[in-house]
Amino acid sequence: MKKIITLATLGLLVAAAPISAQTVYDAAKITGKDLNGTARFVGMGGAMGALGGDISTIGTNPAGIGIYRSNDFMTSFGFSSYGTESKYLGNKFKSDKMQGSFDNLGFVFASKIGNETSLRYVNFGFNYHKAKSFYKNMKMAGGLGNSSQTYQMAEQASGISKWGDHPYDDPEIGWLSILGYDGWLISDITTDKMNAAGKPNSPYVDKDGNQRYDVNGKPLYTTPGNYYGMYDDGVANFSSQERGGIDQYDFNIAFNFNDRFYLGLTIGAYAVDYSKYTYYSEAYTGAHAPQNYNLRSWNKVRGSGFDVKLGTILRPFEDSPFRIGLAIHTPTFYNLDYKTSAYLESDVLNVETGKIDQWSIDTRDKLPGNGDMVREFRLQTPWTYNVSLGYTVGTSLALGAEYEYQDYSTMKFRGPTGSSSEFTFENSTRPMMKGVNTLRLGLEYKVIPQFALRAGYNYSSAIFHGDAFKDMPYYSIQTDTDWANTKALSNYTLGIGYRGSMFYADLAYKFSAYKEDFYPFVNKYEENNATTVLTPETTKVTNTRSQVLFTLGLRF
C-alpha cells in the first residue's frame, strides 16, 4: 500500500519560508566550556583570575598576563577517561572510554618599559587550548508506556493535507513528519466513517477513484490534516555517540602599572567541530508484533566565532598582596553550518493485505545532489561577568577565589543574514534556560621554592529549568529528538609542580561529575490554548570524566 505523493499546496502556513537548524539544547552545548588549560591552572581549579601569572588566565581575566616579568613558552597534553551511567525502569547501562588530547600551547613575551614610569611592562601573549570536548556515549532501553516517538511525528504533521513533490526540500515540512509518513509510522487512514467532531471522513480511494478496503472488507477513510502514530507500550532502544570539540585561540596584550594595577585585552577566535550519531528504535509486542522501526540520524555542526575579553587586576593596598580581579567577556559571535541526514527502516502492518510491509527511506536520496541537508545560522552566546580575589602569604602560599555569571536565556539565534526573525520560534524557547553561577576555589603551597602542591574546586549551577524540553517547530529538519536537562557540574582538582631556574613541569588531575535527566522524545498536545507535555519516564544519567594533564614550559 504505497503512498503516492502529489504536487499540492500546504494548507498550513503561507508565510515566508522559515529556517530551523538548532535548538537551545544544541546552543547550550556549544556555549559551555570545560575547565582546561595548563596543569597549574587546572590544578588550582581555574581560580587564578586575580593571581595571574599563568597563560590560561588569558581566557578568564586577560590582565593576568600583565603579571609576567619574563618570557614564557609552554605546552600541555592530557589523557581522559569518560564514563556515562544511565538508569531507566530498572535497566542500567554503562559506557567507559579513554582518549588522549593535545590541550594547550602558548607563549608570553614580556617587555619591560622601566621603573621610572608608571607603566612598567607591556606584555603580549598567545594561547591555544581545547575549550570543549564533546566526547560522549549514551544508551537507554525499556518500555515506553503510553508514549511514542511516532506521536511526535504525528503532531509535527498536523495540518498537512498534501505533501507536494519534494517534501524533504520544503522549508515548511518537518523531516520527522515526512519520514514517519513515508515509512507508514503515521497515517491519516481509518475505518471510522465519522471523525471526532461528528463529521464524515473522506473515502480512501485509489488513483482511479475506487474505494479501498481493509483486510476484513471494511471501507477505509482518510482524515486529511489529522494523523495518528503507532501504539502504546512500545519498547525503545536508544544509543548515541558525540564527538569533536571547540578549539580556542586567544591573542592578548596586557599592561602593568606600578606593579599595582594591571589591564589586559584578549581577542578570542573559536573553531567548532561537533558531530552526533543517534540510533532510536521502537518494537511492538503482543497483538502488534512484530511491527517495529528504527531511525538513524547524523548531525554535524562546523564553524567559527570570535569574542573580546577585557580584564583588570588591582592591588588596592600598597603593602598588601591582596588582589581584586574584574573581567567582562562579550558574547561569542558564531557563524555555523548545520548538516544532517537520516535513515529510517520500518516493518508495519498493511491494513489492506494484513501482511507486514518493509520500508526504508534515506533522506540523502531525496535531496538534490543526494547529500546532507545544509543550513547556515548564527549564534550569539551570553555575556560573561567575572570577579576574582587573590592573596599570597609570603612566597609559599597562594589562594584564589572566583565567581562568574552567564545568563543563558539571553542567547540569540540569527539567520545567515544576521536577522533574528528567521529564528523566531527558537528564540522564543530561550526562557527554558537560566543564569548560570560558577564558583572557583584554588590554592598552591610551595613545600620548597622549587616544589608546589595544588588543589581546587569549582561548581557551576544548572543551565535549564527542570521542566524544560526540546521544543522543535513543525518545520524542523532535526530528527534526533532526544534531550537532557543537565544539573550542576562539579570539578575536583589536584596538582603538583616543579620550578627550576628556566624549566618547569606541572601535573594535574581533574575529576568532573554531573547528573542529567534524559528523554528520548517529547509528546506535545495543544488543546484549548494550553500545551500538555508528556514524556517517557526519566532516564537518570551520571556523567564523569577523569583527566590527567601534563605541562612542560620554559621561562627566560
Buried (B, 14 or more C-beta within 10 A) or exposed (E): BEEEBEEEEBEBEEEEEBBBBBBBBBBBBBBBBBBBBBBBBBBBBBBBBBBBBBBBBBBBBBBBBBBBBEBBBBBBBBBBBBBBBBBBBEEEBEBEEEBEBEBBBBBBBBEEEEEEEEEBBBBBBBBBBBBBBBBBBBBBBBBBBEBBBBBBBBBBBBBBBBBBEEBBEBEBBBBBBBBBBBBBBBBBBBBEEEBEEEEEBEBBBEEEEEEBBBEEEEEBBBBEBBBBBBBBBBBBBBBBBBBBBBBBBBBBBBBBBEBBBBBBBBBBBBBBBBBBBBBBBBBBBEEBEEBBBBBBBBBBBBBBBBBBBBBBBBBEEEEEEBBBBBBBBBBBBBBBBBBBBBBBBBBBBBBBEEEBBEBEBBBBEBBEEEEBBEBBBBBBBBBBBBBBBBBBEEEEEBBBBBBBBBBBBBBBBBBBEEEBEBBEBBBEBBEBBBEBBBBBBBBBBBEEEEEBBBBBBBBBBBBBEEEBBBBBBBBBBBBBBBBBBBBBBEBBBBBBBEBEEEEBBBBBBBBBBBBBBBBBBBBBEEEEEEEEEBBBEBBBBBBBBBBBBBBBBBBE
